[in-house]
């Protein structure tokens, strides 16, 4: 019987040629090279170069518990950034870790003569196609059915979870045992493997470190198809390399996450500053204060009309009359967002600690807003905004985000230039700005940060309005981001990108700095053919890796 896949490959060339010409002509205005952030033309769905024909047929013979999909894979050429689109040859929907291992091992054994690459795709929250594989194989990690989530109580509680599990699901499952992970991201609909491949940073990171510092053990499938269990004491080099390693050394299929007793409720607070030096001084003070808050973040607000009125849907003003007199129009303001967790029976103590801490800060008194919510409601706060944006059709739009680590010693200068000259009007998305103390973070992982203990995460989380040519349009936002990057490049600020995105080997080498040689050696050891995570654009398959 003729294989349906074989029929697909032998489709009429004339039909394909017409389709390709139409698509090519329609995509000419948007076509750019890899150095651009603009949308790239997707490869026609029925096109396979000659060398792919035998590959498709041989892939179809793989014995899998799950399955490979060769049709209708447009979703795998899309991510949250929505600016890069690379259509894969196939999508693997694994049922087990063995499916992932077998597929990668098969590709590895094909050798350097094959261009086939593999990308792990979680909840598709990448920004520039990092989880895509042009004419390669994308692994749908959320279809992974094992291992099942297991929660272990005791003196050092932990949860064993799949690399494809969402953090929101881990939260709900661990809460059933009165426990929860220590460190989070602001958005919980992300996979474990995805955030651990970067860092996983939120307002708890100053206290507990990023998520990559709260992992006891990993199971990883390397670029050779080997399934390896690793930890601080077992295969430690792979363990440290994979954490923050941008998917370059292996695919995380299981993680053992550190847990702590879960809070019941959260005192959630926002206040405003008009003076950045006071704002940053208070943030840094809270990092080291005794019995400080459990969560510390901040925002930059530029010319936001009716700012405090917008807060009233979730917060209550301490002094309603004073709050009603405050105007945010035409001003650059800085919001300190803090939270204090409390457990059963300690409500009074937490209130007293909160009032003491607030009395030591220099915020604008009329802008004190407070709320008391459940722990789940606080952690899942961004999902509320997501649902509102989805209802308006504004979620699946381009997100040209820019995330930076800025050293403490340079943050005043950075603020003056970026928020004084480059950004002069309201932006189409929040701007986060808050400090963390990296002296408490592990320096063994692949994560790269500036060479100072106190650094600031500054995140420009813009959304572009489709088809707009104004300030809320994609090109305007990209130009603005580039101005910020150009300023950082021409001034010795020691800034590093978080969720890094570069287009040349020299830029990557500069990014990793002293860690570059170790990064190369790990790539050579665990993914010597550069099969994994091609969307990061660090290595090209079948090229020499140990190049200085």
N, C-alpha and C positions, 0 to 999 in steps of 0.2 A: 504493500500500500504506500502511496506517495505521501511523504510527510507534509503537513500543512506549512511547516517552516520552510521546506524546500520550495513549495509553491510560492511563498512570499518572496523568496530570494530571486525567483525566475520571473517576476512580474514584468509586464510589457515595458520595454525601455522607452518607447515613445511617450507613453503616459507619464512615466517618471520624468522624462526630460522636460515636458511641458510644465509639469508641476514645479520642478526646480527653477525654471526660468521665471515663472510667476512669482515664486517666493523670493528668489534672489532680487528681482527688480523692486519688490515691495519693501525689502529690507535695506536697500542701499543707503538711505539717509541715516540710518542708525548704526551702520556697520563701523566698528572701530577695532583697534588691536587690543592686546591684553593689557596695555598700559592705561587703558581708559576704564572708567567706571560705568560707561553707558551700556545699554542693553545690547547684547550680541545676538546676531541672527541664529536661530535654532537650526540644527541640521534637519532636512526633510525626513519624516518618519520612516519612509520606505526605502531610504538610500543606504546601501551598504557597499563599501568599497570592496574590490575583488578579494583582498586578503581577508575580509571578514566572513566571506561565504562559508569557508570550511570551519572557521571558528564557531559560527552560529550552529552549524550542524553538529560539531563535536560537543558543544556545550549542552545540546539537547540530550546527549547520551549520559550526562552526569546522573548518578544515583543520589537523589535528595529526598529528605523527608518533607521539605517544603517544595517550592517550585521556582522556576525562572520564567519571567514574563518578557516576551519579545514584542508585544504590541501595546499600543495606547499607554506609553510611559511618559507622557508629557509632564505629569506631576513631578517626576524625578528630575526634570530640567528647570525646576522652579524652587525658590526659597524665599525666606522672609525679606531679604534685601530686594528681590524682584528686579534686579538690574543685570544679572547674568543668566543665560539660559543655554545649557549644553545637554543635548539629548543623548542618553546612554544607548548602548547596544541592547542591554537587557537589565531587568531589575530582579534581584534575588529576594524572595520572600522566605527567609529561613524559618524552619520549625525548631531547629536545634543549633547548638554551637558547631556540631559536626558538619552541618550544611555550609556554614561559613568557612570552616577549615578546609573542607574538601574542595570548595570552589577556588579559594586562594591558592591552595597547593597545586591544583590543576593548572592554573595560570602560571604559577612559578615554574612548574616543570616544562611549560612551553618555551621558557628561556627568553633571552633578550630579543629574539627574532619576532616576538609578538608585541604589538603596541597596546595590548589589553591592560587596563588599569582597573582599580577597585576603589570605590568610595562608600563609606558607611554613612547612611542618612538616618538621622533620628527624627525629630519633629520639624525638621527643615527650617531651623531658625538662623541658618547661616546668612551672611550678608552679601558675599561676592562669589557665590558659586563654589564655596569650599567643600560642600558635600555632594558635588556633582562630578561626573566622570564622562567626558566627551567620548562617545563611541566605546565606552567601557561598561563596567557592571556597577550598578548602585545597589547596595544592600539595605533593604528596608528593615532597620533594627527594631522597629516597633512590632514586627510580626514574630519576633523571637519568643517562643513559648517557654523556654527554659533558660536559666533555672527559675523556679517559682520563688517569689519573695518570701523570705524567712526572717523573723524577728527573734533575736536572742536577748533575754533579760539577764540581769546579774550585775556584778560589780562594774564590769566594762561592757555595757550593752552595745549591740550592733545589729545591723540589718544586712543580710545577703540579698542582693538585688541584681536583676539583669541589666546589662548595659543599655537595653532598650526601654527600661521602665521610666515613666515620667516622675518627676519630683513631686508633683501633686498627688500621685498615687502612693508614693512612699510616705508622704505626710499622713494621709488618711489611714494607711495600714499601721504605721508605727503608733499613731495616736490611740489605736485600739488597745495598745499595751501601756499607755501612759507615757510614751517616749516619743522623741522626734530627733531628726538630725540637728546638728549644732549650727551649721553654716548653710546659707541659702543663696539663691539668686532672686532678683526682684520679681521675675516671671517664672512660674512653677511648671509651665507646660513645655518643659525641655527634658531631654533624656539624660540619664546619668552619664552615659558614654560621651555625649556631646559636651556637657559642662566640664567634665574632668579632663577633656582634651584641651581645654583652654585654662580655666582656673576656677570659675564659679565664685563671683564676688558680689556681695551686697552689704548692707549696713551692719551686719554682724561680723564682718571680716576683721575689723579692728580688734575684736575680742577673741575670736576663735580661729582667725586665719581664713583663707579661701577654702572652698570645698575640697580642693586637692590636698589640703593639709589635714583632712578629716576622714581619710581612707586608710583602713588597715591592710587591705589585700585586694588584688585584682586578678582576674583571669583575662588573658590577652591572646588573640590570634595574630601572630606576626605575619610579615610579608612573605614568609616561606610556607605559611599554612600551619605552623606549629601552634598548638594550644599550650600556653605556659601560665602557670600560677606564679604570681610574684608578690613580694612584700618587702618591707625594710630588711628582713632577714633571709629572704629567698629570692634569688634572681633580682637583686636590688637595683642593678643597673637598668634593667628593663622597666621595673616599677617606677623609678624616678624619671626615666626618659619619657614614658607614656603620659605621666601626669603633666599636663600643660604642653604636651608634645605635638599638638596640632594634627594628631592622627597619623604621624609619620612613621611610627615604629610598630604599631599594632592596633587592632580594633578591640576595644574594651567590651567584653561579653559578660563579665560579672564584676561586681564591686562589693566590698565589705565596708559599710558606712558606719562611722562612729555615731552613737546616739547619746542623748541626755534626757532627764526627766522633762516632760513637756509642760510648759506654762498653761494656765487656764485662760487668762485674760491679758490684755495689753493696754497700757495707758499710752495713747498715741498723741503726739504734740507737734505743732508747727508754730514757728515764730519768724519774724522778718527782721532783716538788717538793711540799712542803706550804706553802711561802711564795710567794705570787704575786709579790711584789716581786723576789725572787731569780730566779724563773722568767722574768719579763719582762726583767729586767736581763741575764740570760744570753742570751735570744733576741736582744735588741738588740745585744749585744756580738758575737754571731756574724754579724750582718748586715754588719759592717764589718771583721771579722777577715781578716788576710791568709791566703790558702790555706784559706778557711773551707769549711764543708760545701757541697754542691751542692744540698741540699734542706733546708729548715727549716720545720717545722710544729709544732703543739701541740694538746693536747686538755684539756678540763676533765672531771674524773672526780668525780662526786658519789655518795658512799655506794655504791661498787662492791664487792661481795663477791668475794673471791678473784681480785682483779684480776691479780696477777702470774702466778697459775696459768693464767689464760686466755691469757697471752702465750706460754706455753711451746710452743704448737702451731706458732709461727712463729719464736720467738726462744730463745736460750740465755742463762741468767743468767751474769754474770761470776763471781759467787760463789753457787753453789747453796744453801749452808747459810744464808748471810745472807738470801738471797731468801726462803727458806722461813719465816723468822722474821717477815717483814714482813706487817702487816695493813692492809688498806685500808678495812675496815668503818667506816661512820659518819664518814668523813673526806671533805673536799674536797681533791682532789689535782690537780696539773697535770703533764701528760705532755709532755715535749719529745721530738719525733720528728725525727731528723736522718739524713742519708744522705750518704755520700761515694762518688763514682763512681771506678772505676779501669779502666785500659786494659791492654792486653797488656804485661806486663813491668814494671809499676810498682806491683805489689802491696805490696812492702815499704815503699816511700815513703808510700803511702796509709795503711798501718797506723801508721807513725810520726807522720804528720800528724794522724790521728784521735786517737791517744793524747795528743798534745800539746794538742789542742783540748779534749778531755775533762778533762784535768788542770786546766784554767782555769775549769771550771764548778762550780757549787755545788749539784748535785743530791744526793739521798739515795743514798749509796754502794751500799746493798744492792739498789737498784732498777735497776742497770745491766744491760740486756739487749741482746744483739747477734745479728745474723744476717748471712749473706752469700748473696746471691741474684743471679740473672741480671738484667740491665737490664730485660728484658721482664717478668719476674716481678714486679719492683718496681713498674714503671709500671702494670701491670694488676692491682694488688693488690685494688682495690675489686671487681673482677669476681668474685673468689673469694667474697667476702661475698654478692654478688648471687646467685650460683648456690645458695648455702646457703639464702638467704631465699626464692628461687623454689621450692625443693624443699619448703619448709614452707608455701608459699602466703602468704608475708608480704612479697612484693615489690610486688605491684599493690594496695597499700593507700593511703589518703590520706597525703600527705607535706606537712604544713603547715610548710614550712621558713621560716626567717627568717635573712637574711644582712645583716650590718651592717659598715660601715667605721667604726672608732672612732679618733679622734686619739690619738697617744701621750700627750699631756698629760692626757687624760681617762681613760685605761685603768684606772688604779688605782681611781678613783672608780666607774667602771662596774663593775669586778669586785666591789667591796665591796657595791654595791646589788644587782646582778643575781645574783651567786653567793653572796651572803650573806643576802639577804632574799627575793627573788622566787623563785629556784630553791633549794629546800632538800632535795630528794631526787633520786634517780636519775631520769634522763630516758630516754625510749624512742628513743634515737638518739644519735649522737656530737655533741659540741660542739667545734668547731674554734676555735682562737685562736692567731694568729701574726702577727708584724709584717712589713711590707714597706717598702721605701724608694722612695717615689713620685718622688723627685727625679730618678731614672733613667728615669722613664716619660715618654712623650710627653704633652704637655698640649694637643695639637691635636685629639685624638679627642673623641667625644661622652661618653666615660666621665666620671662625676662622682665625685670623692673629697673627703674633708675637706681643709681648707686647712692641712695640715702635711706635712712631708716623710715622717716615719715615721707610718704608720697601722697599725692592727690589723684583720685580717679576723676577725670573730666570727660563726660560722655555727652556728645551732641546727638540726640535721638530724634532726628528729623523724619518727617513723612512728606513725601512729594505728592502734589496733586497731579494726577494724570492729565496730560495734554496742556498743562499750564506753562506759560512762558514767563510768568512773573516771579516774584520772590519766593513763592511756594512751589515753584517748578523744580524738576530734577536737576536741570543744568545749572540753575542759579545756586542750588544747595551744594552741588559738586564743586562749583567754582569757589564758593565760600569755604568749603572744607579744604580745598587746595591752598587757599590763601593762608589758612591756619597752619597747614603743614609746611608751606614755604617759609612762614615766619619761624617755625620751630627749627627748620633746617638751616636758616641763615643766622640764627642766634644760638650760642652754645648753652642751651637750656637743659640738656641731658634728658630730654623727653623720650619715652618709649611708647609705641602703640600697644594697646590691649585689643585683642581680636585682630592681630596684625594682618595687613594686606600690602604686599609689595609685588613688583613685576620683574625685578632683576635679581640675579644672584648676589651682586654687590650690596644691594639694599638689605637683603636677608642677612648677609654676613655682618653688616653694620648693626642690624637689629640685635642679633644674638651676641655680638661682641666676644668677650672671653669664653662664652659657652658654645661658640660656633664649631670649634674643633671637636668637642664632645658630641655635638649634634650630628656632625658628619660621620663620626665613628659609629654612633648608634644606628644611623641609617644604613651604613654598610653592613653592620652586624645583623640587624633585624628585618631589613627590607632592601636587600642589595640590588634588586632590579627596579626599585622605585615604583612598585605596583600600587602602593597605598596612597590615598588622599591626594590625587593629582590636582584637585581644585585649589589647593594651597599655593600652587605654582612655585614651589621651592626647588623641586627636583624634576627632571624629565626622564622618563623611563629609558633604560638601556644606555644612559650616558654615564661616564665615569663619575663616581660620587666623591672620592677623596681628592678633591681639587682645591688648592689653596688660592 
